[in-house]
Amino acid sequence: MGFRLPGIVNAKRSLIRSLSSSSQTDDSKTLDIPKGYFAVDVGKSQKKRFLIPISYLNEPLFRDLLSQAEEEFG
């Protein structure tokens, strides 16, 4: 018997896709992320980084917010 968590799987897939396709990511930025968090960079010319607890991926409202941001901004 298993559990299906499509929201978490989709979020994980998008995070992996964004991390693998981002060639301009500085390695020092990635090392600054503490365990249990993921980074969200916001902005075009002036990027601001937010550290989000991974536990937020279990929240339906937060997953909806990420989906809306992905649809709007890619």
FILOSE-472156 format. One record per residue: x, y, z of N, C-alpha, C, CB in turn; residue in one letter. Coordinates in steps of 0.2 Angstrom, whole numbers, plus 2048, in hexadecimal, padded with zeros to 3 digits. Each point is the difference from the previous one (the first is absolute). Glycine has a CB too. Layout:
domi n_X->X	n_Y->Y	n_Z->Z	ca_X->X	ca_Y->Y	ca_Z->Z	c_X->X	c_Y->Y	c_Z->Z	cb_X->X	cb_Y->Y	cb_Z->Z	code->A
...
END
This chain:
domi n_X->804	n_Y->7FA	n_Z->800	ca_X->7FC	ca_Y->806	ca_Z->800	c_X->804	c_Y->806	c_Z->800	cb_X->7F7	cb_Y->7FA	cb_Z->806	code->M
domi n_X->808	n_Y->80B	n_Z->7F6	ca_X->804	ca_Y->806	ca_Z->7FF	c_X->7FC	c_Y->806	c_Z->800	cb_X->809	cb_Y->7FA	cb_Z->7FA	code->G
domi n_X->7FA	n_Y->80C	n_Z->807	ca_X->7FD	ca_Y->806	ca_Z->800	c_X->802	c_Y->804	c_Z->7F9	cb_X->7FF	cb_Y->800	cb_Z->80D	code->F
domi n_X->7FC	n_Y->803	n_Z->7F0	ca_X->802	ca_Y->804	ca_Z->7FA	c_X->7FF	c_Y->807	c_Z->802	cb_X->7FC	cb_Y->7F7	cb_Z->7F8	code->R
domi n_X->80A	n_Y->80D	n_Z->807	ca_X->800	ca_Y->807	ca_Z->802	c_X->802	c_Y->804	c_Z->7F9	cb_X->803	cb_Y->7FE	cb_Z->80C	code->L
domi n_X->7F8	n_Y->803	n_Z->7F0	ca_X->802	ca_Y->803	ca_Z->7F9	c_X->802	c_Y->807	c_Z->801	cb_X->7F8	cb_Y->7F9	cb_Z->7FB	code->P
domi n_X->806	n_Y->80B	n_Z->80A	ca_X->802	ca_Y->807	ca_Z->801	c_X->807	c_Y->800	c_Z->801	cb_X->7F5	cb_Y->803	cb_Z->804	code->G
domi n_X->80E	n_Y->7F9	n_Z->801	ca_X->807	ca_Y->800	ca_Z->802	c_X->804	c_Y->7FD	c_Z->7FA	cb_X->7FD	cb_Y->7FE	cb_Z->80C	code->I
domi n_X->801	n_Y->7FD	n_Z->7F1	ca_X->803	ca_Y->7FD	ca_Z->7FA	c_X->801	c_Y->806	c_Z->7FB	cb_X->7FC	cb_Y->7F4	cb_Z->802	code->V
domi n_X->7FF	n_Y->80F	n_Z->7FC	ca_X->800	ca_Y->806	ca_Z->7FB	c_X->805	c_Y->805	c_Z->803	cb_X->7F4	cb_Y->7FD	cb_Z->7FC	code->N
domi n_X->80C	n_Y->805	n_Z->80A	ca_X->804	ca_Y->805	ca_Z->802	c_X->807	c_Y->7FE	c_Z->800	cb_X->7F7	cb_Y->804	cb_Z->808	code->A
domi n_X->80A	n_Y->7F6	n_Z->7FA	ca_X->807	ca_Y->7FD	ca_Z->800	c_X->803	c_Y->800	c_Z->7F9	cb_X->7FE	cb_Y->7F9	cb_Z->80A	code->K
domi n_X->7FE	n_Y->805	n_Z->7F1	ca_X->802	ca_Y->800	ca_Z->7F9	c_X->801	c_Y->807	c_Z->7FD	cb_X->7F9	cb_Y->7F6	cb_Z->7FF	code->R
domi n_X->803	n_Y->80F	n_Z->803	ca_X->802	ca_Y->807	ca_Z->7FE	c_X->806	c_Y->802	c_Z->803	cb_X->7F4	cb_Y->802	cb_Z->7FF	code->S
domi n_X->80D	n_Y->7FD	n_Z->807	ca_X->806	ca_Y->802	ca_Z->804	c_X->806	c_Y->7FD	c_Z->7FC	cb_X->7FA	cb_Y->801	cb_Z->80B	code->L
domi n_X->806	n_Y->7F8	n_Z->7F4	ca_X->806	ca_Y->7FD	ca_Z->7FC	c_X->801	c_Y->803	c_Z->7FA	cb_X->7FD	cb_Y->7F5	cb_Z->806	code->I
domi n_X->7FD	n_Y->80C	n_Z->7F6	ca_X->801	ca_Y->803	ca_Z->7F9	c_X->803	c_Y->807	c_Z->801	cb_X->7F6	cb_Y->7FA	cb_Z->7FC	code->R
domi n_X->808	n_Y->80A	n_Z->808	ca_X->802	ca_Y->807	ca_Z->801	c_X->808	c_Y->800	c_Z->802	cb_X->7F4	cb_Y->804	cb_Z->803	code->S
domi n_X->80E	n_Y->7F7	n_Z->801	ca_X->807	ca_Y->800	ca_Z->803	c_X->804	c_Y->7FD	c_Z->7FA	cb_X->7FC	cb_Y->7FF	cb_Z->80C	code->L
domi n_X->802	n_Y->7FD	n_Z->7F0	ca_X->804	ca_Y->7FD	ca_Z->7FB	c_X->800	c_Y->804	c_Z->7FA	cb_X->7FD	cb_Y->7F5	cb_Z->804	code->S
domi n_X->7FE	n_Y->80F	n_Z->7FB	ca_X->800	ca_Y->805	ca_Z->7FA	c_X->804	c_Y->806	c_Z->801	cb_X->7F6	cb_Y->7FB	cb_Z->7FC	code->S
domi n_X->80B	n_Y->807	n_Z->80A	ca_X->803	ca_Y->807	ca_Z->802	c_X->807	c_Y->7FF	c_Z->800	cb_X->7F6	cb_Y->803	cb_Z->807	code->S
domi n_X->80D	n_Y->800	n_Z->7F3	ca_X->807	ca_Y->7FF	ca_Z->7FF	c_X->804	c_Y->806	c_Z->804	cb_X->7FE	cb_Y->7FA	cb_Z->7F5	code->S
domi n_X->7FE	n_Y->80C	n_Z->80C	ca_X->802	ca_Y->806	ca_Z->803	c_X->800	c_Y->7FF	c_Z->808	cb_X->7FD	cb_Y->807	cb_Z->7F6	code->Q
domi n_X->801	n_Y->7F4	n_Z->80D	ca_X->800	ca_Y->800	ca_Z->807	c_X->807	c_Y->7FF	c_Z->803	cb_X->7F5	cb_Y->7FB	cb_Z->7FF	code->T
domi n_X->80D	n_Y->809	n_Z->806	ca_X->806	ca_Y->800	ca_Z->803	c_X->800	c_Y->7FA	c_Z->805	cb_X->802	cb_Y->80D	cb_Z->7FE	code->D
domi n_X->804	n_Y->7EF	n_Z->802	ca_X->800	ca_Y->7FB	ca_Z->805	c_X->800	c_Y->802	c_Z->807	cb_X->806	cb_Y->7FA	cb_Z->7F8	code->D
domi n_X->7FD	n_Y->80C	n_Z->80A	ca_X->800	ca_Y->803	ca_Z->806	c_X->7F9	c_Y->802	c_Z->803	cb_X->80B	cb_Y->804	cb_Z->7FE	code->S
domi n_X->7F0	n_Y->7FD	n_Z->7FD	ca_X->7F9	ca_Y->802	ca_Z->802	c_X->7FD	c_Y->7F9	c_Z->802	cb_X->7FF	cb_Y->80A	cb_Z->7F8	code->K
domi n_X->802	n_Y->7F1	n_Z->805	ca_X->7FD	ca_Y->7F9	ca_Z->801	c_X->803	c_Y->7FE	c_Z->807	cb_X->7FE	cb_Y->7FD	cb_Z->7F4	code->T
domi n_X->808	n_Y->804	n_Z->80E	ca_X->802	ca_Y->7FE	ca_Z->806	c_X->7FD	c_Y->803	c_Z->806	cb_X->80B	cb_Y->7FD	cb_Z->7FA	code->L
domi n_X->7F2	n_Y->809	n_Z->805	ca_X->7FE	ca_Y->804	ca_Z->805	c_X->7F9	c_Y->7FE	c_Z->803	cb_X->806	cb_Y->809	cb_Z->7FB	code->D
domi n_X->7F7	n_Y->7F2	n_Z->801	ca_X->7F9	ca_Y->7FE	ca_Z->802	c_X->801	c_Y->7FA	c_Z->805	cb_X->7FC	cb_Y->803	cb_Z->7F5	code->I
domi n_X->801	n_Y->7FE	n_Z->811	ca_X->800	ca_Y->7FB	ca_Z->806	c_X->7FC	c_Y->7FA	c_Z->7FE	cb_X->802	cb_Y->80A	cb_Z->808	code->P
domi n_X->800	n_Y->7F1	n_Z->7FB	ca_X->7FC	ca_Y->7FA	ca_Z->7FF	c_X->7F9	c_Y->801	c_Z->802	cb_X->80A	cb_Y->7F9	cb_Z->802	code->K
domi n_X->7F1	n_Y->804	n_Z->7FA	ca_X->7F9	ca_Y->801	ca_Z->802	c_X->7FD	c_Y->806	c_Z->7FD	cb_X->802	cb_Y->7FA	cb_Z->80A	code->G
domi n_X->801	n_Y->80A	n_Z->7F2	ca_X->7FE	ca_Y->806	ca_Z->7FD	c_X->801	c_Y->7FF	c_Z->7F8	cb_X->802	cb_Y->807	cb_Z->80B	code->Y
domi n_X->7FA	n_Y->7FD	n_Z->7F1	ca_X->802	ca_Y->801	ca_Z->7F9	c_X->800	c_Y->807	c_Z->7FF	cb_X->7FB	cb_Y->7F5	cb_Z->7FC	code->F
domi n_X->808	n_Y->80D	n_Z->7FF	ca_X->801	ca_Y->808	ca_Z->7FE	c_X->7FB	c_Y->801	c_Z->7FA	cb_X->80C	cb_Y->800	cb_Z->804	code->A
domi n_X->7F1	n_Y->806	n_Z->7FD	ca_X->7FC	ca_Y->803	ca_Z->7FA	c_X->803	c_Y->807	c_Z->7FF	cb_X->7F5	cb_Y->7F9	cb_Z->803	code->V
domi n_X->80D	n_Y->807	n_Z->7F7	ca_X->803	ca_Y->807	ca_Z->7FD	c_X->7FA	c_Y->804	c_Z->7FD	cb_X->80C	cb_Y->7FB	cb_Z->7FF	code->D
domi n_X->7F3	n_Y->80B	n_Z->803	ca_X->7FB	ca_Y->804	ca_Z->7FD	c_X->803	c_Y->806	c_Z->7FD	cb_X->7F8	cb_Y->7FC	cb_Z->809	code->V
domi n_X->805	n_Y->806	n_Z->7F1	ca_X->802	ca_Y->806	ca_Z->7FD	c_X->804	c_Y->7FE	c_Z->7FA	cb_X->801	cb_Y->806	cb_Z->80B	code->G
domi n_X->800	n_Y->7FF	n_Z->7F0	ca_X->804	ca_Y->800	ca_Z->7FA	c_X->806	c_Y->803	c_Z->801	cb_X->7F6	cb_Y->800	cb_Z->7F9	code->K
domi n_X->80B	n_Y->806	n_Z->807	ca_X->806	ca_Y->804	ca_Z->800	c_X->803	c_Y->800	c_Z->807	cb_X->7FD	cb_Y->807	cb_Z->7F7	code->S
domi n_X->7FF	n_Y->7FA	n_Z->80E	ca_X->802	ca_Y->800	ca_Z->807	c_X->7FD	c_Y->7FA	c_Z->804	cb_X->802	cb_Y->80C	cb_Z->800	code->Q
domi n_X->801	n_Y->7EE	n_Z->800	ca_X->7FD	ca_Y->7FA	ca_Z->803	c_X->801	c_Y->800	c_Z->807	cb_X->803	cb_Y->7FA	cb_Z->7F6	code->K
domi n_X->7F8	n_Y->804	n_Z->80D	ca_X->800	ca_Y->7FF	ca_Z->808	c_X->7FE	c_Y->7F9	c_Z->801	cb_X->7FC	cb_Y->80C	cb_Z->802	code->K
domi n_X->808	n_Y->7F1	n_Z->803	ca_X->800	ca_Y->7F9	ca_Z->801	c_X->7FC	c_Y->7FF	c_Z->807	cb_X->80B	cb_Y->7FE	cb_Z->7FA	code->R
domi n_X->7F0	n_Y->7FE	n_Z->806	ca_X->7FC	ca_Y->7FE	ca_Z->806	c_X->802	c_Y->7F9	c_Z->801	cb_X->7F7	cb_Y->808	cb_Z->7FE	code->F
domi n_X->80A	n_Y->7F6	n_Z->809	ca_X->801	ca_Y->7F9	ca_Z->802	c_X->7F9	c_Y->7FE	c_Z->803	cb_X->80C	cb_Y->802	cb_Z->802	code->L
domi n_X->7F1	n_Y->7F8	n_Z->7FB	ca_X->7FA	ca_Y->7FE	ca_Z->802	c_X->801	c_Y->7F9	c_Z->803	cb_X->7FA	cb_Y->806	cb_Z->7F6	code->I
domi n_X->803	n_Y->7F9	n_Z->80F	ca_X->800	ca_Y->7F9	ca_Z->803	c_X->7FD	c_Y->7FB	c_Z->7FC	cb_X->800	cb_Y->805	cb_Z->80B	code->P
domi n_X->803	n_Y->7F5	n_Z->7F4	ca_X->7FD	ca_Y->7FB	ca_Z->7FC	c_X->7F9	c_Y->7FD	c_Z->802	cb_X->80C	cb_Y->7FD	cb_Z->7FD	code->I
domi n_X->7F3	n_Y->804	n_Z->80A	ca_X->7FA	ca_Y->7FE	ca_Z->803	c_X->7FA	c_Y->804	c_Z->7FD	cb_X->806	cb_Y->7FD	cb_Z->80A	code->S
domi n_X->7FB	n_Y->809	n_Z->7F3	ca_X->7FB	ca_Y->804	ca_Z->7FD	c_X->7FD	c_Y->7FC	c_Z->7F9	cb_X->805	cb_Y->80B	cb_Z->805	code->Y
domi n_X->7FF	n_Y->7F1	n_Z->7F8	ca_X->7FD	ca_Y->7FC	ca_Z->7FB	c_X->7FB	c_Y->7FC	c_Z->801	cb_X->80B	cb_Y->800	cb_Z->7FC	code->L
domi n_X->7F3	n_Y->7FE	n_Z->80B	ca_X->7FB	ca_Y->7FC	ca_Z->802	c_X->7F9	c_Y->804	c_Z->800	cb_X->808	cb_Y->7F9	cb_Z->806	code->N
domi n_X->7F9	n_Y->80E	n_Z->7FA	ca_X->7FA	ca_Y->804	ca_Z->801	c_X->7FD	c_Y->802	c_Z->7F9	cb_X->805	cb_Y->805	cb_Z->80A	code->E
domi n_X->7F4	n_Y->7F9	n_Z->7F5	ca_X->7FD	ca_Y->801	ca_Z->7FA	c_X->800	c_Y->807	c_Z->7FD	cb_X->7F9	cb_Y->7F6	cb_Z->803	code->P
domi n_X->806	n_Y->80F	n_Z->802	ca_X->800	ca_Y->807	ca_Z->7FD	c_X->807	c_Y->802	c_Z->7FD	cb_X->7F7	cb_Y->802	cb_Z->809	code->L
domi n_X->80E	n_Y->7FC	n_Z->7FB	ca_X->807	ca_Y->801	ca_Z->7FD	c_X->801	c_Y->7FD	c_Z->7F9	cb_X->804	cb_Y->801	cb_Z->80C	code->F
domi n_X->7FA	n_Y->7F9	n_Z->7F4	ca_X->801	ca_Y->7FC	ca_Z->7F9	c_X->7FC	c_Y->804	c_Z->7FB	cb_X->802	cb_Y->7F5	cb_Z->805	code->R
domi n_X->7F8	n_Y->80D	n_Z->7FC	ca_X->7FC	ca_Y->804	ca_Z->7FC	c_X->804	c_Y->807	c_Z->7FE	cb_X->7F5	cb_Y->7FB	cb_Z->804	code->D
domi n_X->80E	n_Y->808	n_Z->801	ca_X->804	ca_Y->806	ca_Z->7FE	c_X->805	c_Y->7FF	c_Z->7FC	cb_X->7FD	cb_Y->804	cb_Z->80B	code->L
domi n_X->807	n_Y->7F6	n_Z->7F6	ca_X->806	ca_Y->7FE	ca_Z->7FB	c_X->7FD	c_Y->7FF	c_Z->7F9	cb_X->806	cb_Y->7FB	cb_Z->80A	code->L
domi n_X->7F5	n_Y->801	n_Z->7F6	ca_X->7FD	ca_Y->7FF	ca_Z->7F9	c_X->7FE	c_Y->806	c_Z->7FC	cb_X->7FC	cb_Y->7F5	cb_Z->805	code->S
domi n_X->801	n_Y->810	n_Z->7FF	ca_X->7FE	ca_Y->806	ca_Z->7FD	c_X->806	c_Y->804	c_Z->7FE	cb_X->7F6	cb_Y->800	cb_Z->806	code->Q
domi n_X->80F	n_Y->800	n_Z->7FE	ca_X->806	ca_Y->804	ca_Z->7FE	c_X->804	c_Y->7FC	c_Z->7FA	cb_X->801	cb_Y->804	cb_Z->80C	code->A
domi n_X->7FF	n_Y->7F6	n_Z->7F4	ca_X->802	ca_Y->7FC	ca_Z->7FA	c_X->7FD	c_Y->802	c_Z->7F9	cb_X->803	cb_Y->7F7	cb_Z->808	code->E
domi n_X->7F6	n_Y->809	n_Z->7F9	ca_X->7FC	ca_Y->802	ca_Z->7FA	c_X->801	c_Y->807	c_Z->7FD	cb_X->7F8	cb_Y->7F8	cb_Z->804	code->E
domi n_X->809	n_Y->80C	n_Z->801	ca_X->801	ca_Y->807	ca_Z->7FE	c_X->807	c_Y->802	c_Z->7FE	cb_X->7F7	cb_Y->803	cb_Z->808	code->E
domi n_X->80E	n_Y->7FB	n_Z->7FC	ca_X->807	ca_Y->802	ca_Z->7FF	c_X->804	c_Y->7FA	c_Z->7FD	cb_X->7FF	cb_Y->808	cb_Z->809	code->F
domi n_X->7FF	n_Y->7F2	n_Z->7F7	ca_X->804	ca_Y->7FB	ca_Z->7FD	c_X->805	c_Y->7FD	c_Z->804	cb_X->7FF	cb_Y->805	cb_Z->7F6	code->G
END
